[in-house]
Amino acid sequence: MWIVLPAYNESKIIKDVIKEIQDAGYQKIILVDDGSTDDTYAVARSLPGIIALRHKINRGKGAATKTGIEASKKLGCELVVTLDSDGQHNPEDIARLIQPILNGKCDVALGTRLKNPKGMPWYKILANHIGNAVTWYIYGLWVSDSQSGFRAYSRHAVEIINTKTDRYEYDSEVIREIYLHKLRYSEVPIEVRYTEYSMGKIQKQGFVNGLKTLYKIIWHMIS
């Protein structure tokens, strides 16, 4: 199993994030630096056992995630887990997230924050509900957290899923691929840890950025 971490300007925290993942028992980690202007790539590259890849320019979270997944496929993965690099996800949740795939019950496990949104700001809850509704209306599949980046994929799923977008709309596009290819999926409750650091990142999927993402999803559908 490979862990894929898309990262952009996370040099202040990435070492701690990776250590927490390793302490949880997961050593195969691919970090994709998405054109950071800080030392994210250098820090990751200096850590033992980490495969650090880099985009020369900032292409978007979706592009970085896809690069990491493609690398894991070349390395012979049977299971891939994606999560954010800002520390908001708890690596202890990985074991529960991958269990439905290991048990043969699904092809994709979707981590969901909205089953227990404790500590989640109201405007993020609202943005997620709007995103869920738009994703359902456009792509035909209702899930409780269409914008979550904490997900697990079987080898079968990563071979089939074929997304076109590079930024935050990527997460919703995966839902479309699940629907189109009739992939089996499960929703697994996850903990979300919003900190002053993660909330202060201007490129995160806040309410305004969420509206931009919804606009892009609709634009890609009609263009």
C-alpha positions in Angstrom: 0.0 0.0 0.0 1.2 3.5 -0.9 0.3 6.8 0.8 0.1 9.7 -1.6 0.5 13.3 -0.2 -0.1 16.2 -2.6 1.6 19.2 -1.0 1.9 22.9 -1.7 4.0 25.2 0.6 3.8 22.8 3.6 7.5 23.1 4.7 6.5 24.2 8.2 4.5 21.1 8.9 5.3 18.3 6.4 8.0 16.7 8.5 5.5 16.2 11.4 2.8 15.0 9.1 5.0 12.4 7.6 6.3 11.3 11.0 2.8 10.9 12.2 1.9 8.7 9.2 5.1 6.6 9.8 4.3 6.3 13.5 0.9 4.9 12.5 2.7 2.1 10.7 2.8 3.2 7.1 6.2 3.6 5.5 5.5 3.7 1.7 4.9 7.4 1.2 5.0 9.4 -2.0 5.0 13.2 -1.6 4.2 15.3 -4.7 5.3 18.9 -4.3 3.1 21.0 -6.5 5.4 23.8 -7.5 5.9 25.1 -3.9 7.8 28.4 -3.4 9.1 27.2 0.0 11.3 24.2 1.0 8.6 21.5 1.0 10.4 19.4 -1.6 13.8 19.7 0.1 12.4 18.8 3.5 10.5 15.8 2.1 13.5 14.6 0.1 15.7 14.7 3.2 13.5 12.3 5.1 14.5 8.6 4.9 12.3 6.3 2.9 10.2 9.1 1.3 9.7 9.3 -2.5 9.6 13.0 -3.2 8.4 14.2 -6.6 8.0 17.7 -7.8 6.0 19.7 -10.3 8.0 22.7 -11.6 4.9 24.9 -11.6 1.8 24.9 -9.4 -0.8 22.8 -11.3 -3.3 22.1 -8.5 -4.2 19.5 -5.9 -5.8 17.2 -8.4 -2.8 17.2 -10.6 -0.4 16.4 -7.7 -2.7 13.6 -6.5 -2.8 12.1 -10.0 1.0 12.3 -10.3 1.3 10.4 -7.0 -1.2 7.8 -8.0 0.5 7.2 -11.3 3.8 6.8 -9.5 2.2 4.3 -7.1 0.9 2.3 -10.1 4.4 2.1 -11.6 5.6 0.8 -8.2 3.1 -2.0 -8.3 0.5 -0.8 -5.8 -2.5 -2.9 -4.8 -3.9 -0.1 -2.6 -3.5 3.7 -2.6 -4.5 6.1 0.1 -4.6 9.9 -0.5 -4.7 12.5 2.2 -3.9 16.2 2.7 -0.5 17.4 3.8 -1.5 20.1 6.2 -2.2 17.8 9.2 -6.0 17.9 9.2 -6.3 14.2 8.6 -5.5 11.6 11.4 -3.3 8.7 10.1 -4.9 6.5 12.7 -8.0 6.6 10.5 -6.2 4.9 7.6 -6.7 1.4 9.0 -10.5 1.9 9.2 -10.6 3.6 5.8 -8.9 0.7 3.9 -10.7 -2.1 5.7 -13.7 -2.3 3.3 -11.3 -2.6 0.4 -9.3 -5.3 2.1 -12.5 -7.2 2.9 -13.4 -7.1 -0.8 -16.5 -5.0 -0.1 -15.6 -2.0 -2.3 -13.2 -0.5 -4.8 -13.1 3.0 -3.4 -13.4 4.1 0.3 -14.4 7.7 0.7 -13.4 9.4 4.0 -16.3 11.6 5.1 -16.1 14.5 7.6 -19.9 15.1 7.6 -20.9 11.9 9.4 -19.4 13.6 12.5 -18.6 17.2 11.7 -17.4 18.1 15.3 -15.0 21.0 15.1 -15.8 21.7 11.5 -16.6 25.4 10.8 -20.2 26.1 9.8 -19.2 27.7 6.5 -17.2 24.6 5.5 -20.2 22.4 6.4 -22.4 24.6 4.3 -19.9 24.6 1.4 -19.7 20.8 1.5 -23.5 20.4 1.5 -23.7 22.7 -1.6 -20.8 20.7 -3.2 -22.6 17.5 -2.5 -25.8 18.7 -4.1 -24.1 20.0 -7.2 -22.0 16.8 -7.5 -25.2 14.7 -7.3 -27.1 16.9 -9.7 -24.3 16.9 -12.4 -22.7 13.5 -11.9 -25.7 11.4 -10.6 -24.2 10.0 -7.4 -25.0 11.3 -3.8 -22.2 11.0 -1.3 -21.9 12.8 2.1 -18.6 14.4 1.5 -17.8 14.9 -2.2 -14.9 17.3 -1.4 -12.8 15.0 0.9 -9.3 14.3 -0.1 -8.9 11.4 2.3 -9.7 8.4 0.2 -8.5 4.8 -0.5 -8.4 3.1 -3.9 -7.9 -0.5 -5.0 -5.7 -1.3 -7.9 -8.8 -1.9 -10.0 -10.1 1.6 -9.2 -6.9 3.5 -10.0 -6.6 1.6 -13.3 -10.2 2.6 -14.3 -10.6 6.2 -12.9 -9.7 8.7 -15.6 -10.0 12.4 -14.5 -9.3 15.5 -16.6 -9.2 18.3 -14.1 -6.2 19.4 -12.1 -7.5 21.5 -9.2 -10.1 21.0 -6.4 -12.8 19.9 -8.8 -10.8 16.7 -9.1 -12.4 15.4 -5.9 -15.9 15.7 -7.4 -14.7 14.3 -10.7 -13.7 11.1 -9.0 -17.3 10.7 -7.9 -18.3 10.9 -11.5 -15.9 8.1 -12.4 -17.3 5.9 -9.6 -20.8 6.4 -11.0 -19.8 6.0 -14.7 -17.8 2.8 -14.1 -20.1 1.4 -11.5 -17.3 1.1 -9.0 -18.3 -0.2 -5.5 -17.7 2.4 -2.8 -18.0 2.8 0.9 -18.2 6.0 3.0 -16.0 5.8 6.2 -16.3 8.5 9.0 -13.0 10.3 9.6 -11.7 12.8 12.1 -10.9 16.3 10.8 -8.5 18.5 12.7 -8.7 22.1 11.8 -5.8 24.1 13.2 -4.8 27.8 13.0 -2.2 26.7 10.5 -4.5 24.7 8.2 -7.2 27.4 8.4 -4.8 30.1 7.5 -3.7 28.6 4.2 -5.1 30.8 1.5 -5.1 28.1 -1.2 -7.3 25.8 0.9 -10.8 25.0 -0.2 -12.7 27.7 1.7 -16.2 28.9 1.0 -15.2 31.3 -1.9 -12.8 28.8 -3.4 -15.6 26.2 -3.0 -17.9 28.4 -5.1 -15.1 28.7 -7.7 -14.8 24.9 -7.8 -18.5 24.5 -8.3 -18.3 27.0 -11.2 -15.5 25.0 -12.8 -17.4 21.7 -12.4 -20.4 23.2 -14.2 -18.2 24.9 -16.9 -16.5 21.6 -17.7 -19.9 19.9 -18.1 -21.3 22.5 -20.6 -18.1 23.4 -22.5 
